[in-house]
């Protein structure tokens, strides 16, 4: 698999978001109160990646059909 630097950046961003989500739920599972900053960061990174995934799919579909 040969990914461009932009694609690798997206992979690292996705992994960072997953680590933040795991940290958030890990803190909750031991009875702690996680920081709201962690929740906001995970949401921002996840939303960013979902947006770009959808945009990529839209552009691929548009290229094939129009």
C-alpha positions in Angstrom: 0.0 0.0 0.0 1.5 3.3 -1.2 -0.2 6.3 0.4 0.6 9.9 -0.3 1.6 12.3 2.5 -1.9 13.7 2.7 -3.4 10.3 3.0 -0.9 9.4 5.7 -1.9 12.6 7.6 -5.5 11.5 7.4 -4.6 8.1 8.8 -2.7 9.6 11.7 -5.5 12.0 12.4 -8.0 9.1 12.5 -5.7 7.1 14.8 -5.4 10.2 17.1 -9.2 10.5 17.3 -9.6 6.8 18.1 -6.9 7.1 20.9 -8.7 10.2 22.3 -12.0 8.3 22.4 -10.4 5.3 24.0 -8.8 7.6 26.6 -12.2 9.3 27.3 -14.0 6.0 27.9 -11.1 4.6 29.8 -11.3 7.4 32.3 -15.0 7.0 32.5 -14.7 3.2 33.1 -12.5 3.7 36.2 -15.0 6.2 37.7 -13.2 9.4 36.8 -14.6 12.5 35.2 -12.9 13.1 31.8 -12.0 16.5 30.6 -14.4 18.2 28.3 -11.5 19.2 26.1 -10.8 15.5 25.3 -14.4 15.1 24.2 -14.3 18.2 22.0 -11.0 17.2 20.4 -12.3 13.7 19.6 -15.5 15.2 18.1 -13.6 17.7 16.1 -11.1 15.2 14.7 -13.8 12.7 14.0 -16.1 15.3 12.3 -13.2 16.5 10.2 -12.3 13.0 9.0 -15.9 12.1 8.3 -16.4 15.3 6.3 -13.3 14.6 4.1 -14.3 11.0 3.6 -17.7 12.0 2.4 -16.2 14.7 0.2 -13.8 12.2 -1.3 -16.7 9.7 -2.0 -18.8 12.5 -3.5 -16.0 13.6 -5.8 -15.3 10.0 -6.9 -19.0 9.5 -7.7 -19.2 12.9 -9.5 -16.2 12.0 -11.6 -17.7 8.7 -12.7 -21.2 10.0 -13.4 -20.8 13.5 -14.6 
